[in-house]
Amino acid sequence: MGVRARMQEISPEERKKGFDEVERGLAIHQALAEASRCLFCHDAPCVAGCPAGVDVPGFIRRLKTRNFIGAARLIRDANILAGVCARVCPAEELCEKKCSSTNLSEPIAIAALQRFAADEELRRGIRLPGPGVPTGRKVAVIGSGPAGLACAHELATLGHSVTVYEADEKPGGLLVRGIPRYRLPLAVAEAEVRAVLESSGVEIRSGVCVGRDISADEIRRSSDAVFLSPGLGYQSSLGVPGERLPGVLQAGEVLRKVAAGNDVRFTGRVAVIGGGNVAMDAACSALRCGASEVVVLYRRSLDEMPAWKREYEFAAAEGVKFEFLTAPTRFVEDGGGLAGVECVRTRLGEPDSSGRRRPEMIPGSEHMIEVRTAIVATGQAPWPGLVGLFRGLAAGKAGVIEVDQGSQMTSVEGVFAGGDVTSGGATVVQAVAEGKRAAKAIDAYLKRV
Ligand SMILES: Cc1cc2nc3c(=O)[nH]c(=O)nc-3n(C[C@H](O)[C@H](O)[C@H](O)COP(=O)(O)OP(=O)(O)OC[C@H]3O[C@@H](n4cnc5c(N)ncnc54)[C@H](O)[C@@H]3O)c2cc1C
């Protein structure tokens, strides 16, 4: 047993029965004791480990003196989605990885402390900086996920008039329509999204899809700059026969329905194809939706699997099975339903362009995995039509929008972009950081033109 404060967790057996949040927050005595372990390093390597640049020693110092709301406000100065990120950030790869205490004992539980502070404020009402002195300049933000929200809020505090266009009826992007509830309760996501929109006074036009309900030209004509943050809306296909059979589902769609609270039910065995975080979420969600067994099929080995270690361990603890070095070649029908997935075994060859060893099919290793449902979770990409909306918009590999790393400006003058559409899929905190960076660059651009 280590010295670090640990949140209580529901046991794997219990938690897979529903979508209740798995981790319970720290108790006050735990938070105070954990805050006392911080060394308050003057060079604070943890801050450099946070893409949003949260003043970690600063907020922990306030916690230590029981100034909980002050701690939360300091976090929100850098990251408007403090409670969300405290729950979903891979902190062990970010701030906590850089923590100086790591070499002495165990890293400070920074995410758990951030959650404690953010939840205290959530209970009393979130207060964020309001709109700045009006500049008379207008900015359009496309997409209300974390990148769009962070950009819109920052621009509003700088005095710009912001309109956010959101295709869905509800703002929030993947915070409300993707990340599973057992990790991020809807109430927390909605409260933080609401606080951002209400405090900043930005105009939100929900249910308006740019390119369908309003043209990009119209948006450009009515604004001085544009921030593009539509995320990834396009599911890449596996390219094997039978992908359109009933019973073969896309992970993004399944997770969207589950997150929206729709009654998704599975019977029998379910296969999930892919090895990323979305595959792990699809597998754990399928278990909660009634699957008798879930097996993840991945064409490389555990060492190459892109899912975070903690996501893999979380799924494995719930009893999700893994078939590594296994690649689907065909979905097989059975009287209208799915009978199974035909697969081959693979072995790993030389590294490919991704740097990971290429899976090679082993002849004669064909075999059938019997399942009633298959969920394809092999990656998402930006909607290909996006490039056509803005003339001259440059896209790179897999359609991700190319930007200048310093300013987030695209190849089109006055059009900036950030979040998953430029990274190809990363984290909430990175999307927030890019949204803020773009807002500062847009502000500088508007002062220039
Ligand atoms: C299942 C799942 C689990 C995840 N879990 C984690 C996690 O635990 N931790 C973590 O840090 N990250 C996680 N992520 C990643 C994280 O959610 C994303 O990196 C982040 O949401 C990206 O933010 P964004 O603003 O770029 O895009 P999004 O959150 O995707 O928001 C984009 C918004 O733009 C809207 N939009 C799209 N096209 C248009 C248009 N033409 N007109 C108007 N609006 C449009 C969409 O409706 C959407 O609301 C997860 C992702 C998924 C899919």
The ligand as an ORCA input file, in Angstrom:
! r2SCAN-3c Opt
* xyz 0 1
  C     -15.550      7.191    -26.675
  C     -14.538      8.246    -26.392
  C     -13.929      8.308    -25.143
  C     -12.995      9.281    -24.870
  N     -12.444      9.305    -23.636
  C     -11.538     10.286    -23.332
  C     -10.963     10.358    -22.032
  O     -11.219      9.536    -21.152
  N     -10.078     11.367    -21.776
  C      -9.788     12.334    -22.706
  O      -9.025     13.264    -22.395
  N     -10.293     12.263    -23.952
  C     -11.169     11.271    -24.284
  N     -11.692     11.203    -25.548
  C     -11.236     12.195    -26.544
  C     -11.924     13.544    -26.368
  O     -13.292     13.365    -26.143
  C     -11.671     14.424    -27.601
  O     -10.265     14.541    -27.787
  C     -12.272     15.821    -27.458
  O     -13.658     15.757    -27.181
  C     -12.048     16.624    -28.751
  O     -12.703     17.853    -28.644
  P     -13.161     18.667    -29.948
  O     -13.731     19.935    -29.436
  O     -12.055     18.723    -30.918
  O     -14.291     17.776    -30.654
  P     -15.663     17.140    -30.187
  O     -15.709     16.918    -28.731
  O     -15.858     15.966    -31.077
  O     -16.757     18.248    -30.562
  C     -17.003     18.606    -31.904
  C     -18.383     19.240    -32.012
  O     -18.538     19.806    -33.312
  C     -19.857     19.550    -33.790
  N     -19.842     19.612    -35.253
  C     -19.270     18.746    -36.117
  N     -19.453     19.135    -37.394
  C     -20.173     20.284    -37.329
  C     -20.686     21.167    -38.336
  N     -20.491     20.948    -39.640
  N     -21.417     22.244    -37.941
  C     -21.623     22.500    -36.601
  N     -21.140     21.681    -35.626
  C     -20.421     20.594    -35.977
  C     -20.148     18.165    -33.251
  O     -21.556     17.924    -33.208
  C     -19.518     18.229    -31.859
  O     -20.439     18.703    -30.893
  C     -12.623     10.223    -25.861
  C     -13.209     10.165    -27.124
  C     -14.151      9.184    -27.401
  C     -14.770      9.106    -28.777
*
